[in-house]
């Protein structure tokens, strides 16, 4: 299992960007929130059966990352600047896609940045109705070779099922939930919330992006 930091400084071709990380407890959410505001960088796209060509990173996009209490998942909602009405509410950003990592646990580095142990299995969803499960083969192989115990293996499958039932059965509701949390973060930033760091990341081969 790989260990990955939430500032994403080693895995994506980001340029300069501020990174925020806070504990959030409110009516709609309890858990860790991190936010990356992409101030530079070329656009990179994924292709989905329903959504088609979909931006996942690039200048002026925002990544909202959520680790809800009591869950073994990292939810990454990728936003583009775009006015959109969702369930009667008007938002200045819209979700391009949501990528959910099944994880083993959450840790913190000495500089305070959260990191997670990736447990292979992932779920992708888009507002257009795509729901895709990735890396089942990697999870199965990790179990076959003894890297994962039987309990860890079935815990990953259970978490994947929960992600689909909780986030993918009403995607519009999930998109609104992510937008509401993003607006809370924007309000905290406008009120003086400071980034815990500013990053200048090295460019990398986009074929390595996962």
matplotlib code that plots the C-alpha trace (Angstrom):
import matplotlib.pyplot as plt

x = [0.0, 1.3, 1.4, 0.2, 0.1, -3.0, -1.0, -0.3, 3.1, 4.6, 1.9, 0.4, 1.9, 0.8, 2.7, 2.4, -0.6, -1.8, -2.8, -5.4, -6.2, -8.7, -10.9, -14.5, -17.5, -20.8, -24.4, -23.5, -20.0, -17.6, -14.0, -10.8, -11.0, -8.1, -8.3, -5.9, -6.4, -4.7, -3.2, -1.3, -0.7, -1.8, -5.2, -5.4, -8.5, -10.1, -12.6, -15.8, -18.5, -21.3, -19.4, -16.9, -13.8, -13.6, -11.1, -9.5, -6.7, -5.5, -5.3, -8.2, -9.6, -10.0, -9.6, -11.7, -10.5, -12.6, -11.9, -15.2, -15.1, -15.8, -15.0, -12.0, -12.2, -10.7, -13.2, -11.6, -14.1, -12.5, -14.2, -14.1, -15.1, -18.6, -22.0, -24.4, -27.8, -28.1, -31.4, -32.3, -29.0, -26.6, -22.9, -19.8, -18.0, -19.3, -18.0, -16.3, -15.8, -15.4, -12.6, -12.9, -9.9, -10.5, -7.8, -6.4, -5.7, -4.9, -1.6, 0.1, 3.6, 5.9, 4.9, 1.2, 0.1, -2.2, -1.3, -3.3, -2.4, -4.1, -5.9, -6.0, -9.8, -11.2, -14.6, -15.1, -18.3, -19.5, -22.5, -23.6, -24.1, -20.8, -20.0, -16.7, -14.8, -11.0, -8.1, -10.1, -7.4, -4.7, -6.7, -7.1, -3.4, -2.4, -4.6, -3.3, 0.3, -0.3, 0.1, -3.4, -5.0, -8.5, -9.9, -8.2, -9.4, -13.0, -13.0, -11.9, -14.8, -17.3, -16.1, -16.4, -20.0, -20.7, -19.2, -21.5, -24.6, -23.9, -22.5, -23.5, -27.2, -28.1, -25.2, -26.9, -27.2, -23.5, -22.5, -24.6, -23.0, -19.5, -20.4, -21.8, -18.6, -16.5, -18.5, -17.9, -14.2, -14.3, -16.0, -13.3, -10.6, -12.2, -12.4, -8.7, -8.0, -4.4, -2.9, -0.7, 1.8, 2.3, 3.8, 5.9, 5.7, 7.9, 6.4, 6.1, 5.1, 1.3, 1.3, 2.1, -1.0, -3.5]
y = [0.0, 3.5, 6.4, 9.7, 13.2, 15.3, 18.3, 16.0, 17.5, 14.3, 12.9, 15.7, 18.3, 21.3, 24.5, 27.1, 26.6, 27.3, 24.3, 24.6, 21.9, 22.2, 20.3, 21.0, 20.3, 21.6, 20.5, 18.8, 17.5, 16.3, 15.4, 16.6, 19.0, 20.1, 22.4, 23.1, 26.2, 25.7, 29.0, 27.7, 24.6, 23.0, 21.4, 17.6, 15.6, 12.2, 10.6, 9.2, 7.2, 9.8, 13.0, 12.7, 14.8, 16.1, 18.5, 17.2, 19.7, 23.0, 26.7, 28.1, 24.7, 23.8, 20.4, 19.8, 16.7, 15.2, 12.5, 12.1, 10.8, 7.1, 6.3, 4.7, 7.0, 10.1, 12.0, 14.4, 16.7, 18.5, 21.8, 24.1, 27.8, 27.7, 29.1, 26.3, 25.8, 22.6, 21.9, 25.6, 26.9, 28.9, 28.0, 29.7, 26.4, 23.1, 19.6, 18.1, 14.7, 13.1, 10.6, 8.5, 6.5, 3.6, 4.0, 2.0, 4.9, 8.6, 9.9, 13.3, 14.3, 16.5, 19.6, 18.9, 17.7, 14.8, 11.6, 8.5, 4.8, 4.0, 0.7, 0.3, 0.4, 3.7, 5.0, 7.7, 9.6, 12.5, 14.8, 13.3, 9.8, 8.0, 5.5, 3.6, 1.3, 1.3, -1.0, -4.0, -6.1, -4.4, -5.1, -8.7, -9.1, -7.5, -10.1, -13.0, -12.1, -11.7, -7.9, -7.6, -9.8, -11.3, -8.7, -5.8, -7.1, -7.5, -4.2, -2.5, -4.1, -3.1, 0.5, 0.5, -0.7, 2.0, 4.7, 3.6, 3.5, 6.8, 9.0, 7.5, 6.7, 10.5, 12.2, 15.6, 15.5, 14.5, 17.4, 19.9, 18.5, 19.1, 22.6, 23.5, 22.4, 24.3, 27.4, 27.0, 26.8, 29.8, 31.8, 30.7, 31.8, 35.2, 35.6, 35.2, 31.4, 31.1, 28.2, 25.9, 26.1, 27.3, 24.8, 24.9, 21.3, 19.8, 18.9, 15.3, 12.9, 13.1, 9.3, 8.7, 10.4, 8.0]
z = [0.0, -0.9, 1.5, -0.1, 1.3, 0.8, -0.5, -3.6, -4.1, -5.4, -7.7, -9.8, -12.1, -10.0, -10.1, -7.3, -5.1, -1.5, 0.6, 3.4, 6.0, 8.8, 11.1, 10.2, 12.4, 11.2, 10.5, 7.2, 7.9, 10.6, 9.7, 8.0, 5.1, 2.9, -0.1, -2.9, -5.0, -8.4, -9.3, -12.3, -14.4, -17.7, -17.9, -17.7, -18.6, -18.0, -20.3, -19.0, -20.8, -19.9, -19.0, -21.9, -21.7, -18.1, -16.5, -13.4, -12.8, -14.2, -13.5, -11.4, -10.5, -6.8, -5.2, -2.0, -0.1, 2.7, 5.2, 7.1, 10.7, 11.0, 7.3, 5.5, 2.5, 1.0, -1.1, -3.7, -5.4, -8.4, -9.1, -12.1, -11.9, -13.3, -12.2, -11.6, -10.0, -7.9, -6.1, -6.3, -4.9, -7.1, -6.8, -8.4, -8.8, -10.1, -9.6, -12.7, -11.0, -7.6, -7.0, -3.8, -2.5, -0.1, 2.5, 5.4, 7.7, 8.1, 9.4, 9.9, 8.9, 11.0, 9.1, 9.9, 6.5, 6.5, 4.6, 3.9, 3.3, -0.1, -0.2, -4.0, -4.6, -5.9, -7.0, -9.7, -10.2, -12.3, -12.2, -15.5, -13.9, -14.3, -11.5, -12.1, -9.8, -10.4, -9.3, -8.2, -9.9, -7.8, -4.6, -5.5, -6.3, -3.0, -1.2, -3.3, -2.6, 1.2, 1.4, 2.7, 5.3, 4.6, 7.0, 5.2, 1.9, 2.8, 4.7, 1.4, -0.4, 2.3, 2.2, -1.6, -1.3, 1.3, -0.9, -3.8, -1.6, 0.2, -2.6, -5.9, -5.6, -5.6, -7.3, -7.4, -3.6, -3.4, -5.6, -3.6, -0.4, -1.8, -3.0, 0.4, 2.1, -0.4, 0.3, 4.0, 3.3, 1.0, 3.8, 6.3, 3.8, 3.2, 7.0, 7.4, 7.3, 6.2, 4.2, 6.2, 3.3, -0.2, -2.6, -5.8, -7.1, -9.7, -13.0, -13.8, -16.5, -16.8, -17.6, -13.9, -12.7, -11.1]

ax = plt.figure().add_subplot(projection="3d")
ax.plot(x, y, z, "-o")
ax.set_aspect("equal")
plt.show()
